[in-house]
């Protein structure tokens, strides 16, 4: 399925588009598709970089093996232990 889109471009942006078209011989559709692909790849790379930072923390903390499955239960138990007066 294809969809027609409409965009308003200022004079400078329109001139850039025309310059790129002339230099590449590509249609507006091809250029927009390629630009969206590049932008999507950039966003995915940034997301992966953020994930890598989080993954670098993997294995640094101790806890029960089931913690990832029982995180809410474990948190509730820890909170109960902290808030319950010890006798």
N, C-alpha and C positions, 0 to 999 in steps of 0.2 A: 504494500500500500504506500502511496506517496501522498504528500500534502503540499499544497502551495502556501508559501508564507509571504508576508509583505513586511518590509522594514523601511524605516525612514533614516536616511543617511544625510549627514551634513555635507557641505561641498567638499571639504577636505577628505572625509572618509570615502565619498563617492569617487574622488580623483584617485585615491590610493587603490581602491578596488579596480578601477579602469586601468591603472598603471600595471597592477599585478596581472590582470587579464591579458593585457597586451604582451607582457613579458613571458607569460606561461602558455598562452593560447588556450587556457581552460575557461570553462563556463562559470558563471556565478554560482550555479548549483555545485559544481565540482569544488570550487574554492571554499564555499561555506561548509561543505561536507568535510573537506580536509582540515579546515580551521577548527571545526567542532571536534574532530578526532584528536587533533593536537591538544586542544584545551582539556578534553576528557582524559587523555594520557597524563597530562600535567597534574590534574586533580587526583588521579589514582596514585601517581608517584608520591604526591604530598601525603596522601592518606597512608600509604605503605610506610613512609618515613616515620609518621606518628606511631604506627603500629609497631615498628621496629623498636622505637623507644620504650614502649610498654613491654614488648617481648624481652627486652634486655633485663627486665626485672624478674622474669620467670625463674623460679628456683631459688630466689634470694630469701624467701620467707618460709618459716616453719609453720606447720599446722597439720591437722589430720588429712589423710588422703582424700576424704570425702568432702572437704571444705567447699570445693567448687560446686558440688551438687547440693550441699546443705548450708550454704552461706547464710540464709535467713535464719535457719534454726540455730546455727552456731552463734550468730550475732545476738539473737534473743537470749540464748543461754548465758552468754558472756555479760550481757546487760543485766539480766536477772541476778547473776552472781555479784555484780558490782552494786546493785541497788538494794539487795536483800541484806538486812542487818545480820551480821554474824554474831553468834552467841558463844 
